[in-house]
């Protein structure tokens, strides 16, 4: 299966001058674990995750009203192409110890794929195979 088929196309974004308080509210309201930081032209400038907020702001004692996305965002964002397969996404996440991959097509953000998306896909696959096994008599196997 391709990344394009499993990715979430509704990516939460903001710009680098947003405060961490605004980003935390956006994460909470939209129930997401990351906000992609984009430029006015739509290219990715960075990403802010829940972990960034907790470790770089809360644990560090910074004021979320004064701290901006640009102060804590990861600038070297690892991305994936929508035409790559889910195994590629899993390999990239595992190798880089990340759970979220923005999906980029021709330099523009078109989606995001997360470790949770990969797990959900695997669960659906297992359900389909289990259904097949329980409802179909496969010739030559078990009868």
PyMOL commands that place a pseudoatom at each C-alpha (Angstrom):
pseudoatom trace, name=CA, resn=UNK, resi=1, chain=A, elem=C, hetatm=0, pos=[0.000, 0.000, 0.000]
pseudoatom trace, name=CA, resn=UNK, resi=2, chain=A, elem=C, hetatm=0, pos=[1.195, 3.490, -0.797]
pseudoatom trace, name=CA, resn=UNK, resi=3, chain=A, elem=C, hetatm=0, pos=[1.625, 6.353, 1.648]
pseudoatom trace, name=CA, resn=UNK, resi=4, chain=A, elem=C, hetatm=0, pos=[-0.937, 8.338, -0.395]
pseudoatom trace, name=CA, resn=UNK, resi=5, chain=A, elem=C, hetatm=0, pos=[-3.610, 5.765, 0.468]
pseudoatom trace, name=CA, resn=UNK, resi=6, chain=A, elem=C, hetatm=0, pos=[-3.025, 5.837, 4.234]
pseudoatom trace, name=CA, resn=UNK, resi=7, chain=A, elem=C, hetatm=0, pos=[-1.941, 9.419, 4.909]
pseudoatom trace, name=CA, resn=UNK, resi=8, chain=A, elem=C, hetatm=0, pos=[-4.094, 12.062, 6.556]
pseudoatom trace, name=CA, resn=UNK, resi=9, chain=A, elem=C, hetatm=0, pos=[-4.659, 14.884, 4.075]
pseudoatom trace, name=CA, resn=UNK, resi=10, chain=A, elem=C, hetatm=0, pos=[-5.880, 17.293, 6.761]
pseudoatom trace, name=CA, resn=UNK, resi=11, chain=A, elem=C, hetatm=0, pos=[-2.555, 18.437, 8.179]
pseudoatom trace, name=CA, resn=UNK, resi=12, chain=A, elem=C, hetatm=0, pos=[-2.531, 20.992, 10.960]
pseudoatom trace, name=CA, resn=UNK, resi=13, chain=A, elem=C, hetatm=0, pos=[-0.178, 23.830, 10.087]
pseudoatom trace, name=CA, resn=UNK, resi=14, chain=A, elem=C, hetatm=0, pos=[0.833, 27.214, 11.398]
pseudoatom trace, name=CA, resn=UNK, resi=15, chain=A, elem=C, hetatm=0, pos=[3.607, 29.713, 10.815]
pseudoatom trace, name=CA, resn=UNK, resi=16, chain=A, elem=C, hetatm=0, pos=[6.878, 30.134, 12.670]
pseudoatom trace, name=CA, resn=UNK, resi=17, chain=A, elem=C, hetatm=0, pos=[5.771, 33.255, 14.558]
pseudoatom trace, name=CA, resn=UNK, resi=18, chain=A, elem=C, hetatm=0, pos=[2.943, 31.392, 16.350]
pseudoatom trace, name=CA, resn=UNK, resi=19, chain=A, elem=C, hetatm=0, pos=[3.381, 31.114, 20.106]
pseudoatom trace, name=CA, resn=UNK, resi=20, chain=A, elem=C, hetatm=0, pos=[3.716, 27.766, 21.809]
pseudoatom trace, name=CA, resn=UNK, resi=21, chain=A, elem=C, hetatm=0, pos=[0.492, 28.516, 23.699]
pseudoatom trace, name=CA, resn=UNK, resi=22, chain=A, elem=C, hetatm=0, pos=[-1.318, 28.849, 20.333]
pseudoatom trace, name=CA, resn=UNK, resi=23, chain=A, elem=C, hetatm=0, pos=[0.287, 25.660, 19.060]
pseudoatom trace, name=CA, resn=UNK, resi=24, chain=A, elem=C, hetatm=0, pos=[-0.601, 23.726, 22.225]
pseudoatom trace, name=CA, resn=UNK, resi=25, chain=A, elem=C, hetatm=0, pos=[-4.225, 24.856, 21.913]
pseudoatom trace, name=CA, resn=UNK, resi=26, chain=A, elem=C, hetatm=0, pos=[-4.284, 23.865, 18.254]
pseudoatom trace, name=CA, resn=UNK, resi=27, chain=A, elem=C, hetatm=0, pos=[-2.869, 20.422, 19.108]
pseudoatom trace, name=CA, resn=UNK, resi=28, chain=A, elem=C, hetatm=0, pos=[-5.456, 19.980, 21.856]
pseudoatom trace, name=CA, resn=UNK, resi=29, chain=A, elem=C, hetatm=0, pos=[-8.434, 21.215, 19.830]
pseudoatom trace, name=CA, resn=UNK, resi=30, chain=A, elem=C, hetatm=0, pos=[-7.546, 19.160, 16.755]
pseudoatom trace, name=CA, resn=UNK, resi=31, chain=A, elem=C, hetatm=0, pos=[-6.284, 16.145, 18.741]
pseudoatom trace, name=CA, resn=UNK, resi=32, chain=A, elem=C, hetatm=0, pos=[-2.969, 15.927, 16.934]
pseudoatom trace, name=CA, resn=UNK, resi=33, chain=A, elem=C, hetatm=0, pos=[0.545, 15.344, 18.193]
pseudoatom trace, name=CA, resn=UNK, resi=34, chain=A, elem=C, hetatm=0, pos=[2.355, 17.641, 15.781]
pseudoatom trace, name=CA, resn=UNK, resi=35, chain=A, elem=C, hetatm=0, pos=[1.925, 20.900, 13.931]
pseudoatom trace, name=CA, resn=UNK, resi=36, chain=A, elem=C, hetatm=0, pos=[3.797, 21.434, 10.674]
pseudoatom trace, name=CA, resn=UNK, resi=37, chain=A, elem=C, hetatm=0, pos=[5.320, 24.894, 10.383]
pseudoatom trace, name=CA, resn=UNK, resi=38, chain=A, elem=C, hetatm=0, pos=[4.899, 26.271, 6.876]
pseudoatom trace, name=CA, resn=UNK, resi=39, chain=A, elem=C, hetatm=0, pos=[5.964, 29.378, 5.021]
pseudoatom trace, name=CA, resn=UNK, resi=40, chain=A, elem=C, hetatm=0, pos=[3.485, 31.656, 3.291]
pseudoatom trace, name=CA, resn=UNK, resi=41, chain=A, elem=C, hetatm=0, pos=[4.276, 29.802, 0.051]
pseudoatom trace, name=CA, resn=UNK, resi=42, chain=A, elem=C, hetatm=0, pos=[3.367, 26.435, 1.571]
pseudoatom trace, name=CA, resn=UNK, resi=43, chain=A, elem=C, hetatm=0, pos=[6.829, 24.945, 1.921]
pseudoatom trace, name=CA, resn=UNK, resi=44, chain=A, elem=C, hetatm=0, pos=[7.802, 23.298, 5.204]
pseudoatom trace, name=CA, resn=UNK, resi=45, chain=A, elem=C, hetatm=0, pos=[9.927, 25.363, 7.578]
pseudoatom trace, name=CA, resn=UNK, resi=46, chain=A, elem=C, hetatm=0, pos=[9.773, 22.931, 10.487]
pseudoatom trace, name=CA, resn=UNK, resi=47, chain=A, elem=C, hetatm=0, pos=[7.660, 20.779, 12.769]
pseudoatom trace, name=CA, resn=UNK, resi=48, chain=A, elem=C, hetatm=0, pos=[6.663, 21.093, 16.433]
pseudoatom trace, name=CA, resn=UNK, resi=49, chain=A, elem=C, hetatm=0, pos=[5.643, 17.950, 18.309]
pseudoatom trace, name=CA, resn=UNK, resi=50, chain=A, elem=C, hetatm=0, pos=[4.089, 17.393, 21.721]
pseudoatom trace, name=CA, resn=UNK, resi=51, chain=A, elem=C, hetatm=0, pos=[7.481, 16.213, 22.916]
pseudoatom trace, name=CA, resn=UNK, resi=52, chain=A, elem=C, hetatm=0, pos=[9.075, 19.485, 21.758]
pseudoatom trace, name=CA, resn=UNK, resi=53, chain=A, elem=C, hetatm=0, pos=[6.509, 21.462, 23.740]
pseudoatom trace, name=CA, resn=UNK, resi=54, chain=A, elem=C, hetatm=0, pos=[7.022, 19.361, 26.867]
pseudoatom trace, name=CA, resn=UNK, resi=55, chain=A, elem=C, hetatm=0, pos=[10.816, 19.128, 26.814]
pseudoatom trace, name=CA, resn=UNK, resi=56, chain=A, elem=C, hetatm=0, pos=[11.838, 22.410, 25.202]
pseudoatom trace, name=CA, resn=UNK, resi=57, chain=A, elem=C, hetatm=0, pos=[9.253, 24.704, 26.795]
pseudoatom trace, name=CA, resn=UNK, resi=58, chain=A, elem=C, hetatm=0, pos=[7.499, 23.226, 29.836]
pseudoatom trace, name=CA, resn=UNK, resi=59, chain=A, elem=C, hetatm=0, pos=[10.453, 21.307, 31.324]
pseudoatom trace, name=CA, resn=UNK, resi=60, chain=A, elem=C, hetatm=0, pos=[12.837, 24.147, 30.449]
pseudoatom trace, name=CA, resn=UNK, resi=61, chain=A, elem=C, hetatm=0, pos=[10.634, 26.665, 32.273]
pseudoatom trace, name=CA, resn=UNK, resi=62, chain=A, elem=C, hetatm=0, pos=[10.028, 28.859, 29.223]
pseudoatom trace, name=CA, resn=UNK, resi=63, chain=A, elem=C, hetatm=0, pos=[6.914, 31.002, 28.908]
pseudoatom trace, name=CA, resn=UNK, resi=64, chain=A, elem=C, hetatm=0, pos=[4.617, 29.504, 26.223]
pseudoatom trace, name=CA, resn=UNK, resi=65, chain=A, elem=C, hetatm=0, pos=[3.149, 32.973, 25.597]
pseudoatom trace, name=CA, resn=UNK, resi=66, chain=A, elem=C, hetatm=0, pos=[6.572, 34.351, 24.672]
pseudoatom trace, name=CA, resn=UNK, resi=67, chain=A, elem=C, hetatm=0, pos=[8.175, 31.310, 23.049]
pseudoatom trace, name=CA, resn=UNK, resi=68, chain=A, elem=C, hetatm=0, pos=[7.592, 31.008, 19.307]
pseudoatom trace, name=CA, resn=UNK, resi=69, chain=A, elem=C, hetatm=0, pos=[7.487, 27.958, 17.066]
pseudoatom trace, name=CA, resn=UNK, resi=70, chain=A, elem=C, hetatm=0, pos=[10.705, 29.128, 15.422]
pseudoatom trace, name=CA, resn=UNK, resi=71, chain=A, elem=C, hetatm=0, pos=[12.440, 28.917, 18.821]
pseudoatom trace, name=CA, resn=UNK, resi=72, chain=A, elem=C, hetatm=0, pos=[11.866, 25.175, 19.261]
pseudoatom trace, name=CA, resn=UNK, resi=73, chain=A, elem=C, hetatm=0, pos=[10.815, 23.679, 15.912]
pseudoatom trace, name=CA, resn=UNK, resi=74, chain=A, elem=C, hetatm=0, pos=[12.806, 20.961, 14.226]
pseudoatom trace, name=CA, resn=UNK, resi=75, chain=A, elem=C, hetatm=0, pos=[14.105, 22.588, 11.067]
pseudoatom trace, name=CA, resn=UNK, resi=76, chain=A, elem=C, hetatm=0, pos=[15.558, 19.527, 9.354]
pseudoatom trace, name=CA, resn=UNK, resi=77, chain=A, elem=C, hetatm=0, pos=[12.210, 17.839, 8.748]
pseudoatom trace, name=CA, resn=UNK, resi=78, chain=A, elem=C, hetatm=0, pos=[12.304, 14.279, 7.483]
pseudoatom trace, name=CA, resn=UNK, resi=79, chain=A, elem=C, hetatm=0, pos=[9.583, 13.761, 4.879]
pseudoatom trace, name=CA, resn=UNK, resi=80, chain=A, elem=C, hetatm=0, pos=[8.245, 11.109, 2.538]
pseudoatom trace, name=CA, resn=UNK, resi=81, chain=A, elem=C, hetatm=0, pos=[6.768, 11.062, -0.968]
pseudoatom trace, name=CA, resn=UNK, resi=82, chain=A, elem=C, hetatm=0, pos=[3.147, 9.896, -1.356]
pseudoatom trace, name=CA, resn=UNK, resi=83, chain=A, elem=C, hetatm=0, pos=[4.246, 7.317, -3.968]
pseudoatom trace, name=CA, resn=UNK, resi=84, chain=A, elem=C, hetatm=0, pos=[6.452, 5.480, -1.473]
pseudoatom trace, name=CA, resn=UNK, resi=85, chain=A, elem=C, hetatm=0, pos=[5.069, 2.421, 0.264]
pseudoatom trace, name=CA, resn=UNK, resi=86, chain=A, elem=C, hetatm=0, pos=[4.136, 2.041, 3.912]
pseudoatom trace, name=CA, resn=UNK, resi=87, chain=A, elem=C, hetatm=0, pos=[7.136, -0.178, 4.576]
pseudoatom trace, name=CA, resn=UNK, resi=88, chain=A, elem=C, hetatm=0, pos=[9.362, 2.734, 3.514]
pseudoatom trace, name=CA, resn=UNK, resi=89, chain=A, elem=C, hetatm=0, pos=[7.492, 4.971, 5.962]
pseudoatom trace, name=CA, resn=UNK, resi=90, chain=A, elem=C, hetatm=0, pos=[7.981, 2.445, 8.776]
pseudoatom trace, name=CA, resn=UNK, resi=91, chain=A, elem=C, hetatm=0, pos=[11.690, 2.127, 7.952]
pseudoatom trace, name=CA, resn=UNK, resi=92, chain=A, elem=C, hetatm=0, pos=[12.173, 5.913, 7.943]
pseudoatom trace, name=CA, resn=UNK, resi=93, chain=A, elem=C, hetatm=0, pos=[10.341, 6.284, 11.260]
pseudoatom trace, name=CA, resn=UNK, resi=94, chain=A, elem=C, hetatm=0, pos=[12.310, 3.456, 12.865]
pseudoatom trace, name=CA, resn=UNK, resi=95, chain=A, elem=C, hetatm=0, pos=[15.690, 4.615, 11.578]
pseudoatom trace, name=CA, resn=UNK, resi=96, chain=A, elem=C, hetatm=0, pos=[15.117, 8.219, 12.662]
pseudoatom trace, name=CA, resn=UNK, resi=97, chain=A, elem=C, hetatm=0, pos=[13.162, 7.442, 15.860]
pseudoatom trace, name=CA, resn=UNK, resi=98, chain=A, elem=C, hetatm=0, pos=[10.204, 9.596, 14.813]
pseudoatom trace, name=CA, resn=UNK, resi=99, chain=A, elem=C, hetatm=0, pos=[6.450, 8.958, 14.754]
pseudoatom trace, name=CA, resn=UNK, resi=100, chain=A, elem=C, hetatm=0, pos=[5.271, 11.525, 12.223]
pseudoatom trace, name=CA, resn=UNK, resi=101, chain=A, elem=C, hetatm=0, pos=[6.257, 12.058, 8.591]
pseudoatom trace, name=CA, resn=UNK, resi=102, chain=A, elem=C, hetatm=0, pos=[4.994, 14.987, 6.559]
pseudoatom trace, name=CA, resn=UNK, resi=103, chain=A, elem=C, hetatm=0, pos=[4.165, 13.896, 3.015]
pseudoatom trace, name=CA, resn=UNK, resi=104, chain=A, elem=C, hetatm=0, pos=[5.606, 16.132, 0.297]
pseudoatom trace, name=CA, resn=UNK, resi=105, chain=A, elem=C, hetatm=0, pos=[4.761, 16.206, -3.401]
pseudoatom trace, name=CA, resn=UNK, resi=106, chain=A, elem=C, hetatm=0, pos=[6.725, 18.568, -5.648]
pseudoatom trace, name=CA, resn=UNK, resi=107, chain=A, elem=C, hetatm=0, pos=[7.889, 20.597, -2.657]
pseudoatom trace, name=CA, resn=UNK, resi=108, chain=A, elem=C, hetatm=0, pos=[4.395, 21.069, -1.191]
pseudoatom trace, name=CA, resn=UNK, resi=109, chain=A, elem=C, hetatm=0, pos=[2.836, 19.554, 1.915]
pseudoatom trace, name=CA, resn=UNK, resi=110, chain=A, elem=C, hetatm=0, pos=[0.031, 17.176, 0.875]
pseudoatom trace, name=CA, resn=UNK, resi=111, chain=A, elem=C, hetatm=0, pos=[-0.441, 15.079, 4.009]
pseudoatom trace, name=CA, resn=UNK, resi=112, chain=A, elem=C, hetatm=0, pos=[1.058, 13.449, 7.061]
pseudoatom trace, name=CA, resn=UNK, resi=113, chain=A, elem=C, hetatm=0, pos=[1.514, 9.805, 7.977]
pseudoatom trace, name=CA, resn=UNK, resi=114, chain=A, elem=C, hetatm=0, pos=[2.003, 8.683, 11.557]
pseudoatom trace, name=CA, resn=UNK, resi=115, chain=A, elem=C, hetatm=0, pos=[3.005, 5.518, 13.363]
pseudoatom trace, name=CA, resn=UNK, resi=116, chain=A, elem=C, hetatm=0, pos=[-0.642, 5.233, 14.426]
pseudoatom trace, name=CA, resn=UNK, resi=117, chain=A, elem=C, hetatm=0, pos=[-1.689, 5.264, 10.756]
pseudoatom trace, name=CA, resn=UNK, resi=118, chain=A, elem=C, hetatm=0, pos=[0.684, 2.368, 10.074]
pseudoatom trace, name=CA, resn=UNK, resi=119, chain=A, elem=C, hetatm=0, pos=[-0.720, 0.387, 13.005]
pseudoatom trace, name=CA, resn=UNK, resi=120, chain=A, elem=C, hetatm=0, pos=[-4.301, 1.057, 11.863]
pseudoatom trace, name=CA, resn=UNK, resi=121, chain=A, elem=C, hetatm=0, pos=[-3.434, -0.187, 8.374]
pseudoatom trace, name=CA, resn=UNK, resi=122, chain=A, elem=C, hetatm=0, pos=[-1.896, -3.370, 9.758]
pseudoatom trace, name=CA, resn=UNK, resi=123, chain=A, elem=C, hetatm=0, pos=[-4.969, -3.978, 11.943]
pseudoatom trace, name=CA, resn=UNK, resi=124, chain=A, elem=C, hetatm=0, pos=[-7.256, -3.642, 8.892]
pseudoatom trace, name=CA, resn=UNK, resi=125, chain=A, elem=C, hetatm=0, pos=[-5.061, -6.059, 6.964]
pseudoatom trace, name=CA, resn=UNK, resi=126, chain=A, elem=C, hetatm=0, pos=[-5.203, -8.627, 9.775]
pseudoatom trace, name=CA, resn=UNK, resi=127, chain=A, elem=C, hetatm=0, pos=[-9.002, -8.262, 9.969]
pseudoatom trace, name=CA, resn=UNK, resi=128, chain=A, elem=C, hetatm=0, pos=[-9.356, -8.867, 6.224]
pseudoatom trace, name=CA, resn=UNK, resi=129, chain=A, elem=C, hetatm=0, pos=[-7.189, -11.978, 6.330]
pseudoatom trace, name=CA, resn=UNK, resi=130, chain=A, elem=C, hetatm=0, pos=[-9.022, -13.281, 9.414]
pseudoatom trace, name=CA, resn=UNK, resi=131, chain=A, elem=C, hetatm=0, pos=[-12.352, -12.748, 7.649]
pseudoatom trace, name=CA, resn=UNK, resi=132, chain=A, elem=C, hetatm=0, pos=[-11.054, -14.542, 4.574]
pseudoatom trace, name=CA, resn=UNK, resi=133, chain=A, elem=C, hetatm=0, pos=[-9.866, -17.474, 6.660]
pseudoatom trace, name=CA, resn=UNK, resi=134, chain=A, elem=C, hetatm=0, pos=[-13.150, -17.772, 8.550]
pseudoatom trace, name=CA, resn=UNK, resi=135, chain=A, elem=C, hetatm=0, pos=[-15.496, -17.479, 5.566]
pseudoatom trace, name=CA, resn=UNK, resi=136, chain=A, elem=C, hetatm=0, pos=[-13.662, -19.082, 2.677]
pseudoatom trace, name=CA, resn=UNK, resi=137, chain=A, elem=C, hetatm=0, pos=[-12.848, -22.716, 2.250]
pseudoatom trace, name=CA, resn=UNK, resi=138, chain=A, elem=C, hetatm=0, pos=[-9.420, -22.647, 0.671]
pseudoatom trace, name=CA, resn=UNK, resi=139, chain=A, elem=C, hetatm=0, pos=[-8.913, -25.653, -1.562]
pseudoatom trace, name=CA, resn=UNK, resi=140, chain=A, elem=C, hetatm=0, pos=[-6.214, -28.032, -0.453]
pseudoatom trace, name=CA, resn=UNK, resi=141, chain=A, elem=C, hetatm=0, pos=[-5.907, -26.494, 3.010]
pseudoatom trace, name=CA, resn=UNK, resi=142, chain=A, elem=C, hetatm=0, pos=[-7.945, -27.822, 5.875]
pseudoatom trace, name=CA, resn=UNK, resi=143, chain=A, elem=C, hetatm=0, pos=[-10.512, -29.539, 3.727]
for i in range(1, 143): cmd.bond("trace and resi %d" % i, "trace and resi %d" % (i + 1))
show_as sticks, trace
zoom trace
